[in-house]
Amino acid sequence: MPVLGGERTLGAVPDFDFFQALYHFSDCEIDSGSGGRMTRFEYVAIFNGIFVALALENIASSFHKLLEAGGRVRWHWMAPTNAIGSAIATIGSFWLWWAARDKTLVDATVFTRLPSATELFLLYLACAAALPDEVPETGIDLREFYFSRRQQYWSIVGATALLVACASTWAMVRHNFDPQLIRIDAPILVGTLVAAAIAASMIFVRASWWHALGIMAMTSGVIFIYGPTKI
């Protein structure tokens, strides 16, 4: 049976060069079993999809537990709205990745994938922090929950926005500020910096009216950015 570096024979150690296989892995295509080939993009899409599924499952589970608790929950709109906004941002991030499926992955390595993987990890944490994991027997007030967890939630959102801003800046630098790329990344850079500033203010300002404005602005921004995206 053919293997990398030679043939496998009974009682013999195959001539396998791990580092050669590692460096040439990006050139490999795996038979998908349906007559086609699984591409590197599809591998990464599976990885991204796992994070998206976990994030959405977390939010769905939290909503289910709140609804099951019935009268033990004192509802308030801020935390659920953040959960919905985080879910849209997570789906939208995956949507944008899929929309770019026909583009060539340049210099695709573990390290160049880290920013995207970290962004998905932070989005998962934002989804997990938006709503309570459990409803105690004594009940829960979602307004109190939101303000008690606001620093954690908005720190994650701010970190995500700054990461995307850094990635957009680096993309423009790597491509020598190509005008076509700037038209795409410049609005993203400005938007994420504004989002990071709003998130930072939500950490330190406790006024309810400011949080109401901030949540509506952030959720509207997410819908405006990701809503029209086509695949």
C-alpha positions in Angstrom: 0.0 0.0 0.0 1.6 3.3 -1.0 2.3 5.8 1.8 4.3 9.0 2.0 8.0 8.4 1.4 7.8 4.7 0.3 5.8 1.5 0.7 4.6 -0.2 3.9 5.9 -3.8 4.2 5.3 -6.3 6.9 7.9 -6.0 9.6 9.6 -3.0 8.1 9.5 0.6 9.2 8.2 2.8 6.4 10.5 5.5 5.0 8.5 8.4 6.4 9.9 12.0 6.6 7.6 13.8 9.0 8.8 17.3 8.2 8.6 16.7 4.5 5.1 15.6 4.9 4.3 18.6 7.1 5.6 21.1 4.7 3.8 19.5 1.7 0.6 19.0 3.6 -0.9 22.2 2.2 -0.5 20.8 -1.3 -2.4 17.6 -0.5 -6.0 17.0 -1.5 -8.1 14.3 0.2 -10.6 12.2 -1.5 -14.0 13.2 -0.1 -15.6 9.9 -1.1 -18.0 11.5 -3.5 -15.8 11.7 -6.5 -14.4 15.1 -5.6 -11.5 16.3 -3.5 -11.6 18.0 -0.1 -9.7 21.2 -0.4 -7.7 23.1 2.2 -10.5 25.7 2.4 -13.0 22.9 3.2 -10.8 21.7 6.1 -10.6 25.2 7.5 -14.4 25.7 7.0 -15.0 22.6 9.1 -12.9 24.0 11.9 -14.7 27.3 11.7 -18.1 25.6 11.6 -17.3 23.7 14.9 -16.8 27.1 16.7 -19.9 28.5 15.2 -22.0 25.5 16.2 -20.7 25.6 19.8 -21.4 29.3 20.1 -25.0 29.0 18.7 -25.7 25.9 20.9 -24.6 27.9 24.0 -27.1 30.7 23.2 -29.9 28.3 22.3 -29.3 26.3 25.5 -29.4 29.5 27.6 -32.6 30.7 26.0 -34.1 27.3 26.6 -33.3 27.3 30.3 -34.6 30.8 30.7 -37.9 29.9 29.0 -38.2 26.6 31.0 -37.7 28.6 34.3 -40.9 30.5 33.6 -41.8 32.8 36.4 -38.4 32.5 38.1 -37.0 34.8 35.4 -37.4 38.6 35.5 -36.9 39.5 31.9 -35.0 42.5 30.6 -34.0 43.2 27.0 -30.3 44.1 27.3 -28.8 40.6 27.8 -31.0 38.8 25.2 -30.2 41.6 22.7 -26.5 41.1 23.3 -27.0 37.4 22.8 -28.8 37.9 19.5 -26.1 40.4 18.3 -23.3 38.0 19.3 -25.1 35.2 17.4 -25.4 37.4 14.2 -21.7 38.4 14.5 -20.7 34.7 14.8 -22.8 33.6 11.8 -21.7 36.6 9.8 -18.1 35.9 10.4 -18.5 32.4 9.1 -20.6 33.7 6.2 -17.9 36.1 5.2 -15.3 33.3 5.3 -17.5 31.2 3.0 -18.1 34.1 0.7 -14.4 34.2 0.1 -14.2 30.5 -0.7 -13.0 31.1 -4.3 -10.1 33.3 -3.3 -6.6 31.8 -3.1 -5.3 31.3 0.4 -1.9 33.0 0.4 0.8 31.8 2.8 -1.7 29.7 4.6 0.1 28.4 7.7 -0.9 27.7 11.3 0.4 31.2 12.3 -1.5 33.0 9.6 -4.7 31.2 10.7 -4.3 32.2 14.3 -6.1 35.6 14.1 -9.2 34.0 12.5 -9.2 31.2 14.9 -8.8 33.6 17.8 -11.6 35.7 16.5 -13.9 32.7 16.5 -12.8 31.8 20.0 -13.6 35.3 21.2 -17.0 35.3 19.5 -17.7 32.0 21.3 -16.8 33.6 24.6 -19.1 36.6 23.8 -22.0 34.2 23.1 -21.3 32.3 26.3 -21.1 35.5 28.4 -24.3 37.1 27.0 -26.8 35.0 29.0 -26.7 33.0 32.2 -25.8 29.3 32.0 -28.2 28.3 34.8 -31.3 29.7 36.4 -31.1 29.3 40.2 -34.1 28.1 42.2 -34.4 31.6 43.7 -34.8 33.1 40.3 -32.8 35.6 38.2 -33.2 39.2 37.2 -31.7 39.6 33.7 -31.1 43.3 34.3 -29.0 42.6 37.3 -27.3 39.8 35.4 -26.4 42.1 32.6 -24.9 44.8 34.7 -23.0 42.3 36.9 -21.4 40.7 33.8 -21.1 43.8 31.6 -17.3 44.2 32.1 -16.6 40.6 31.1 -18.9 40.7 28.1 -17.8 44.1 26.7 -14.1 43.2 27.4 -14.5 40.2 25.1 -16.3 42.3 22.5 -13.7 45.0 22.6 -10.9 42.5 22.2 -12.6 41.0 19.2 -13.0 44.4 17.6 -9.4 45.2 18.2 -8.2 41.9 16.8 -10.3 42.4 13.6 -8.9 46.0 13.3 -5.3 44.7 13.6 -6.0 42.0 11.0 -7.4 44.5 8.6 -4.4 46.9 9.1 -1.9 44.0 8.6 -3.7 42.9 5.4 -3.4 46.4 4.0 0.3 46.6 4.9 1.1 43.2 3.4 -0.5 44.3 0.1 1.3 47.6 0.1 -1.9 49.5 0.6 -3.5 48.3 -2.6 -6.4 50.7 -3.4 -8.8 47.9 -4.2 -8.1 46.3 -0.8 -8.3 49.6 1.0 -11.8 50.1 -0.3 -12.7 46.8 1.4 -10.7 46.9 4.6 -10.8 50.6 5.4 -14.5 50.7 6.3 -13.9 47.5 8.4 -11.0 49.1 10.2 -13.0 52.3 11.0 -16.1 50.3 12.1 -14.2 47.9 14.4 -12.3 50.8 16.0 -15.7 52.5 16.7 -17.0 49.3 18.1 -13.9 48.9 20.3 -14.4 52.4 21.6 -18.1 51.8 22.4 -17.2 48.5 24.1 -14.6 50.2 26.2 -17.0 52.9 27.3 -19.5 50.2 28.3 -17.0 48.7 30.7 -16.5 51.9 32.7 -19.8 53.7 32.3 -22.7 52.2 34.2 -25.5 54.6 33.2 -28.5 52.6 31.9 -29.3 55.1 29.1 -25.7 54.9 27.8 -25.8 51.1 27.8 -29.2 51.2 26.0 -27.8 53.4 23.3 -24.6 51.3 23.0 -26.4 48.0 22.7 -28.8 49.4 20.1 -25.8 50.9 18.1 -23.7 47.7 18.3 -26.6 45.4 17.4 -27.7 47.7 14.5 -24.1 47.8 13.3 -23.8 44.0 13.2 -27.1 43.7 11.3 -26.0 46.4 8.9 -22.6 44.8 8.2 -23.6 41.1 8.0 -27.3 41.3 6.9 -26.7 42.1 3.2 -23.8 39.5 2.9 -24.4 37.0 0.1 -22.8 33.6 -0.5 
